[in-house]
Amino acid sequence: MRRTALAPALLATAALLTACAGTPAAQTTTTAAAPAPTSTADADAHSAGDGHGHDEASEHYHGPNVTWDAAAEARVKETAAKAMVLFGRPSVEEKTWFKDLEPMLATEYKEDARYIDPARVPFSTVTDGPAITREAQNPMTVTASFDTNAGPWTMMLHRIGQDDPWLVTSISPVTPQ
């Protein structure tokens, strides 16, 4: 019984592995009953340079078309500057502090920020920044660096699509190395 159940799974795995290489699956004889239907891998599911020999000119990507341009840089700088000023308000009541900052926070960071006591934020003035850095091939995530009256701080921001807002994923002091 165990061999019979295992054979269709092995056939499906072999078919999937050989589909990307563009060669038909080898004919295998087993003692199992009729083989289970198999699916083939879609060549578009792979990217150029992944070792599967696809032509870069014919690659199809099924994700958001996000680019880095002057408008993206202006929007992320504006969001980062506003968020940092709102973050550095140690004299503001906790509920007001969070309510003002919340629309600029990514969902996963909102939960962390909800428990920050603004009275414990050590700066109240941004003295320089943001200076934006990013990886060359990543137009969706940036690091914004700031100088404050309590030293340097960084902020990570991310967007999902070209026209989606930049959202803060973390704010933290720069620790000396």
C-alpha positions in Angstrom: 0.0 0.0 0.0 2.8 2.4 0.9 4.6 1.9 -2.5 1.4 2.4 -4.4 0.8 5.8 -2.7 4.4 6.9 -3.0 4.7 6.2 -6.8 2.3 8.9 -8.0 4.1 11.5 -5.8 7.5 10.5 -7.2 6.2 10.7 -10.8 4.8 14.2 -10.2 8.0 15.3 -8.6 10.0 14.0 -11.6 7.7 15.7 -14.0 8.0 19.0 -12.2 11.8 18.9 -12.1 12.2 18.1 -15.8 9.5 20.5 -17.0 11.8 23.6 -16.4 14.6 22.0 -18.4 12.2 21.7 -21.3 12.6 17.9 -21.7 9.8 15.5 -21.2 9.7 13.4 -18.0 11.4 10.0 -18.4 9.0 7.1 -18.8 9.0 5.1 -15.6 7.3 1.8 -15.0 6.0 1.0 -11.6 3.7 -1.5 -10.0 1.3 1.3 -9.1 -2.1 1.6 -10.6 -2.7 4.4 -13.2 -0.4 7.4 -12.4 -2.0 10.4 -10.8 -2.3 13.5 -13.0 0.8 15.7 -12.9 1.2 19.4 -13.3 4.1 21.1 -15.2 6.1 24.0 -14.0 5.4 27.3 -15.8 8.6 28.7 -17.4 7.3 32.2 -16.5 7.6 31.3 -12.8 11.4 31.5 -13.1 13.5 34.6 -13.5 16.5 35.4 -15.6 19.8 34.2 -14.1 18.2 31.6 -12.0 20.1 28.8 -13.7 17.1 27.6 -15.8 18.4 29.0 -19.1 15.6 31.4 -19.8 16.0 34.3 -22.3 16.2 37.6 -20.4 14.4 39.4 -23.2 11.3 37.2 -22.9 11.0 37.3 -19.1 7.6 38.1 -17.7 7.3 39.4 -14.1 4.0 39.3 -12.4 4.5 41.8 -9.7 4.1 45.5 -9.3 6.0 47.7 -11.7 7.9 49.9 -9.2 10.6 52.3 -10.2 12.8 54.8 -8.4 12.6 58.3 -9.7 12.7 61.9 -8.5 9.0 61.8 -7.5 9.5 58.6 -5.4 12.5 60.2 -3.7 10.5 63.4 -3.0 7.6 61.4 -1.5 9.7 59.2 0.7 11.7 62.2 2.0 8.4 64.0 2.8 7.0 61.0 4.6 10.2 60.3 6.5 10.6 63.9 7.6 7.0 64.2 8.8 7.1 60.9 10.6 10.4 61.7 12.4 9.0 65.1 13.6 5.9 63.3 14.9 7.9 60.6 16.6 10.2 63.0 18.5 7.5 64.7 20.6 8.2 63.5 24.2 5.8 65.9 25.7 2.7 64.8 23.8 0.2 62.5 25.4 0.5 58.8 24.4 -2.8 58.4 22.6 -2.4 61.6 20.6 1.2 60.7 19.7 0.2 57.3 18.4 -2.9 58.6 16.6 -0.9 61.3 14.7 1.8 58.8 13.7 -0.3 55.7 13.0 -1.3 56.6 9.4 2.4 56.6 8.3 3.2 53.2 10.0 3.3 49.8 8.3 0.9 47.3 9.8 3.6 45.2 11.4 5.3 48.3 13.0 2.0 49.7 14.3 1.8 47.0 17.0 5.3 47.8 18.2 4.8 51.6 18.1 1.5 51.3 20.1 3.6 50.5 23.1 6.2 53.2 22.8 6.0 55.8 25.6 6.7 59.1 23.8 8.1 60.5 27.1 11.0 58.0 26.7 11.9 59.2 23.1 15.1 61.1 23.9 15.0 63.7 21.1 12.6 66.6 20.4 14.3 68.2 17.4 15.5 66.9 14.1 18.6 68.8 13.2 19.4 67.3 9.8 17.8 64.8 7.3 16.5 62.8 5.9 19.4 61.4 3.9 18.0 58.5 1.9 19.9 55.3 1.0 18.7 52.3 -0.8 19.9 49.2 -2.6 20.4 49.9 -6.3 17.9 47.3 -7.5 15.3 47.9 -4.8 12.9 50.8 -5.5 10.6 49.7 -2.7 12.6 49.9 0.5 14.8 52.8 1.8 16.7 53.8 4.9 16.3 57.4 6.0 19.0 58.8 8.3 18.5 61.8 10.6 20.5 63.8 13.1 18.6 64.9 16.2 19.4 66.8 19.4 20.0 63.3 20.9 22.3 61.9 18.1 21.7 60.0 14.9 18.6 57.9 14.2 17.5 55.8 11.3 14.1 55.0 9.8 13.2 52.2 7.4 10.4 52.8 4.9 8.7 50.5 2.5 6.1 50.7 -0.3 4.2 47.9 -2.0 3.6 49.6 -5.4 4.5 52.6 -7.4 1.5 54.7 -6.3 1.2 53.2 -2.8 2.3 55.3 0.2 5.7 55.0 1.8 5.2 53.4 5.3 7.5 53.4 8.2 8.7 49.9 9.3 11.1 50.9 12.0 12.6 53.9 13.8 15.7 53.5 16.0 18.7 55.3 17.3 22.1 54.6 15.6 24.2 52.6 18.0 27.9 53.4 18.1 30.0 50.6 16.6 
